[in-house]
C-alpha cells in the first residue's frame, strides 16, 4: 500500500505542478533579487528604458543566464535600465510569455523557438545569439533497462510536450523503428511529460523508468541510482548541438536595439568569464539556483552536470535546422520556413568589438 500511495502521489504531482506554477506565477515566476544586479551609481538608462524583462530556466543548460544574473554582468551592461528576470520550467510557456509581451528577451531551447516562430508566421521572435551546447542525457533505471533496446515498452519522462528534449526523444524513438503518438505519448514506448522539478520524485516512486532530460535533472537522477544510457551529444557531428539560444521579440529589437546589444554584451562577457573560471562559474550558477529554489545542488549533481555543458556565443545554426527536421518527423511540426529566424548582426557587432570571431546563421538570417 505504501508503494501504491507513493505512486499515486507522484502521478498527482506530475499532473498538477505545471498548472499550479502557471496559475500562481503567470507565465514565469519572478527571480529573487540577491543584490548582485544592483544598478551602479551614476549609471544611465539605455534608450530611456526603465526595465528589460528577461526569461530563462532554472536549468544548468541556461548557465549563461544564471551566471550573468548572479554576477551582475547583464546589469552592468545595461546601466540604469533594470533587469527584470522571470524563471520558466519549459520553452512553450516562455514563448507564450514572449508573445504576450510578458518578457522581452529569453534564453530558450531550439524546438520552442522553431515552433513559436512558425506558428506566428515568422513575425514574433528572432534568435539573436547562442548560449550552450550539450547537457542532455537519457537516464534510466538500470534494474529495468540494461540496453537501448530495453527502452521499448517503458515509461520515459520528457519535460513538456513539444519542448527540445521531447522532440529529441521522439526522434530517437522513431529511429529505433518504434511508433509513438506525439500528442498522447502512447505507443511502443510511453512518453510521460513531467516537470523537471518532479521527475526525480517520479523516478524514485517508480512511475517512470527513465527520462530524457537536461542538466541538472539528469545528474539528479544519477544520484538517485539512475544510469546514463545515452548522452545526446554522441548523436551529433563533433558532439555539438544547440541546446540554448537567446531570442527577442521582433518589436522590442526594432524599438530598443541598444538594449538588445547591451544584453548580448552581457552574455558574451558572461560566457568568456564562465570558460575562464569554470569552478567559480558553476558555484555562481548554483548560488542563484539556491536563492530561487531554496536548495543548492550537491556536488555529486553539480560537478558532472556542469562538465557536460559547453557555453558558446555561437548559435550553431546548422543544428537548429536539423532539430526542425526532427520535429517534422516526430509529427509535432509541419515543414517550416525558417528563413529570417536569425538576426545575428547585433551579436556580431559585439563580438567584433570584443575581438572575437563572428558567427554564422547557416543561411537562415533576416535580410
Secondary structure as GFF3:
##gff-version 3
##sequence-region A 1 367
A	DSSP	alpha_helix	2	25	.	.	.	ID=ss1
A	DSSP	beta_strand	29	30	.	.	.	ID=ss2
A	DSSP	beta_strand	51	57	.	.	.	ID=ss3
A	DSSP	three_ten_helix	60	62	.	.	.	ID=ss4
A	DSSP	alpha_helix	63	71	.	.	.	ID=ss5
A	DSSP	alpha_helix	73	78	.	.	.	ID=ss6
A	DSSP	beta_strand	82	88	.	.	.	ID=ss7
A	DSSP	alpha_helix	91	99	.	.	.	ID=ss8
A	DSSP	beta_strand	105	108	.	.	.	ID=ss9
A	DSSP	alpha_helix	110	119	.	.	.	ID=ss10
A	DSSP	beta_strand	125	134	.	.	.	ID=ss11
A	DSSP	beta_strand	136	140	.	.	.	ID=ss12
A	DSSP	three_ten_helix	148	151	.	.	.	ID=ss13
A	DSSP	beta_strand	155	158	.	.	.	ID=ss14
A	DSSP	alpha_helix	164	175	.	.	.	ID=ss15
A	DSSP	beta_strand	190	193	.	.	.	ID=ss16
A	DSSP	alpha_helix	196	205	.	.	.	ID=ss17
A	DSSP	beta_strand	210	214	.	.	.	ID=ss18
A	DSSP	alpha_helix	217	223	.	.	.	ID=ss19
A	DSSP	beta_strand	227	231	.	.	.	ID=ss20
A	DSSP	three_ten_helix	232	235	.	.	.	ID=ss21
A	DSSP	three_ten_helix	237	239	.	.	.	ID=ss22
A	DSSP	beta_strand	242	249	.	.	.	ID=ss23
A	DSSP	alpha_helix	250	255	.	.	.	ID=ss24
A	DSSP	alpha_helix	257	276	.	.	.	ID=ss25
A	DSSP	alpha_helix	278	293	.	.	.	ID=ss26
A	DSSP	alpha_helix	299	307	.	.	.	ID=ss27
A	DSSP	beta_strand	309	311	.	.	.	ID=ss28
A	DSSP	alpha_helix	317	330	.	.	.	ID=ss29
A	DSSP	alpha_helix	345	353	.	.	.	ID=ss30
###
